[in-house]
């Protein structure tokens, strides 16, 4: 039986714990991890998604932006944040004084989770559950380990919980400098931090889009100041 066939079962034919760890390469940098992620079968999301959408950027990036998961356009094109939320994020980054080209952009979950609309054509975003989030966490941890950014910006509640744990609340924790935890969940180096903010898609859905957007820019400005301080 192949790893693909066995992705959701253990040897006793019981549901297995979702886990991408067996698919991570034992060595190599971001290119090796990107290539390996394309074959990840750590949870069932790969079955319906078009492809794995790995992070984009370089290992020298001082800032990492983490979203929830790829959307419809990201899934089709194989790149993170290339849809309407990505365009809004680009605008907000520019206003905050952060160049998008200097950032590494990724998601907590690397496959698009969706349901089909009644007409069977439009794919509607569906949030990943805790098992899927936990399964994909090794990829995010590997990206952070290889890049070692000074600042990580988590965009929305799902990304925040993936990195900071289930007690994270974006409305409570946004716009402040939070110590970046190590792989065991403990406080890491004091010089490395997390800044939380809304996901750009939440801004697009907001009843008061202008205020929500201003809040996103303000939170990104906190990250920009942290980057300048660390120079």
Secondary structure, 3 states (H helix, E strand, C coil): CCCCCCCCECCCCCECCCCCHHHCCCCCCHHHHHHHHCCCCCCHHHHCCCCCCCCECCCCCCEEEEEEECCHHHHHHCCCCCCHHHHHHHHHHHHHCCCHHHEEEEEEECCCCEEECCCCCCEEECCCCHHHHHHHHHHHHHHHHHHCCCEEEEECHHHHHHHHCCCCCHHHHECCCEECECCCCCECCCCCEEEEECCHHHHHHCCCHHHHHHHHHHHHHHHHHHHHHCC
